[in-house]
Amino acid sequence: MWSMGSAFNTAEWGFVVGGPLWGTGLFVQRARLMLDFAFDELHVHRLEARAAVDNGRGKGVLAKLGVTREGTLR
């Protein structure tokens, strides 16, 4: 996670999960811990993530975490 604003109000995070861990639920479990830390401890107000258009798994897990899709980068 890295800050995109001077007061860490907005941050961006990235993730990579190896194939053997797909479908285990491990990512969602750990991502929720990271989200709690970002919002509760770092007081981030906005957290941004990106997933490739054809990455159904990545977009699906973001949706499961409650992420709101805002658009498509070109």
LUMTOR-233703 format. One line per field, with one value per residue: residue number from 1; residue in one letter; x, y, z negated of N, C-alpha, C in turn. Coordinates in pm, whole numbers. Atoms other than C-alpha are relative to their C-alpha. Layout:
pos = (NUM/...);
code = (a/...);
n_u = (X/...);
n_v = (Y/...);
n_w = (Z/...);
ca_u = (X/...);
ca_v = (Y/...);
ca_w = (Z/...);
c_u = (X/...);
c_v = (Y/...);
c_w = (Z/...);
//
This chain:
pos = (1/2/3/4/5/6/7/8/9/10/11/12/13/14/15/16/17/18/19/20/21/22/23/24/25/26/27/28/29/30/31/32/33/34/35/36/37/38/39/40/41/42/43/44/45/46/47/48/49/50/51/52/53/54/55/56/57/58/59/60/61/62/63/64/65/66/67/68/69/70/71/72/73/74);
code = (m/w/s/m/g/s/a/f/n/t/a/e/w/g/f/v/v/g/g/p/l/w/g/t/g/l/f/v/q/r/a/r/l/m/l/d/f/a/f/d/e/l/h/v/h/r/l/e/a/r/a/a/v/d/n/g/r/g/k/g/v/l/a/k/l/g/v/t/r/e/g/t/l/r);
n_u = (86/-76/82/16/27/-97/39/38/145/25/-110/21/-59/-8/-9/-26/22/-46/101/36/84/129/117/-14/56/-108/-16/110/-25/-113/34/84/-91/-72/96/20/-120/-6/103/4/-128/-62/106/18/141/28/-99/22/-58/22/-3/10/137/30/-32/125/-26/-41/116/96/-40/19/144/31/-47/85/-57/87/-67/22/-24/-99/-115/-36);
n_v = (-116/-124/-121/-81/-135/-46/42/140/9/92/94/102/127/102/136/112/126/112/97/103/-55/-43/74/47/-98/-62/-140/-81/-6/-89/-133/-67/-49/-115/-111/-49/-75/-124/-96/-22/-41/-104/-99/-22/-27/59/100/33/124/21/138/4/18/143/74/27/37/-120/-87/68/-9/-139/-16/71/-86/-118/-108/-61/-25/-138/-24/78/-75/41);
n_w = (0/-1/8/-120/47/99/135/-9/-14/-111/-17/-102/38/-104/53/-90/70/-81/-42/98/107/-54/47/138/92/76/-37/56/144/27/-51/99/105/-54/-11/136/38/-78/41/145/58/-82/-24/-143/-32/-131/-38/-140/-52/-144/-50/-146/-49/-18/122/70/140/73/13/87/140/40/23/125/109/6/-81/-98/-128/-42/-141/-72/-52/-137);
ca_u = (0/129/-2/-142/-207/-2/-202/-250/-619/-603/-394/-353/-294/-193/-202/-81/-196/-21/-228/-204/-387/-674/-1011/-886/-1040/-701/-683/-1025/-940/-606/-741/-1003/-727/-534/-847/-915/-557/-572/-897/-872/-501/-378/-709/-716/-1040/-1014/-833/-790/-723/-697/-770/-722/-1044/-1019/-924/-1254/-1107/-944/-1258/-1471/-1269/-1273/-1653/-1666/-1475/-1735/-1531/-1725/-1621/-1572/-1452/-1215/-866/-756);
ca_v = (0/345/693/895/1202/1412/1306/943/1022/825/514/250/-118/-404/-777/-1095/-1442/-1754/-2015/-2281/-2044/-1956/-2055/-2114/-1799/-1702/-1377/-1250/-1331/-1148/-860/-786/-758/-520/-310/-286/-173/85/243/198/251/462/653/619/764/616/302/237/-92/-195/-521/-604/-599/-973/-1070/-1215/-1362/-1033/-832/-1095/-1087/-707/-719/-973/-722/-454/-251/-10/-8/347/308/163/301/297);
ca_w = (0/78/19/307/94/-143/-451/-343/-277/47/93/361/303/526/484/649/551/678/860/586/346/583/445/89/-61/-200/-2/-116/-475/-463/-254/-517/-778/-552/-488/-861/-917/-637/-753/-1130/-1195/-902/-873/-495/-354/-5/109/480/658/1022/1199/1566/1768/1841/1482/1365/1048/945/1012/837/519/515/546/261/47/122/371/590/957/1081/1436/1691/1759/2118);
c_u = (90/-94/-6/-28/96/-33/-44/-152/-39/122/-38/65/-3/14/28/-19/41/-111/-37/-92/-136/-112/7/-66/105/13/-107/22/110/-29/-86/84/74/-93/-29/118/4/-99/4/129/66/-97/-9/-149/-42/115/-32/71/-33/6/-14/-143/-37/33/-127/19/34/-118/-104/35/-11/-148/-40/41/-80/51/-104/81/-34/25/107/110/33/150);
c_v = (122/119/70/145/38/-46/-145/-15/-99/-88/-98/-128/-96/-136/-99/-126/-113/-102/-106/50/48/-87/-48/94/75/149/87/19/101/142/76/54/125/121/59/85/134/104/32/56/115/114/42/22/-65/-93/-45/-129/-9/-147/6/-33/-148/-86/-20/-33/123/93/-62/12/144/27/-67/83/130/119/49/30/142/24/-91/94/-50/10);
c_w = (0/8/134/-37/-110/-141/-4/6/108/15/111/-49/117/-65/112/-82/94/24/-103/-112/51/-55/-144/-101/-80/33/-65/-149/-33/48/-99/-116/46/11/-138/-45/72/-51/-149/-58/79/31/146/24/130/35/141/37/148/32/151/41/10/-123/-83/-146/-84/-23/-93/-146/-50/-29/-132/-122/-11/80/100/127/46/147/58/51/138/19);
//
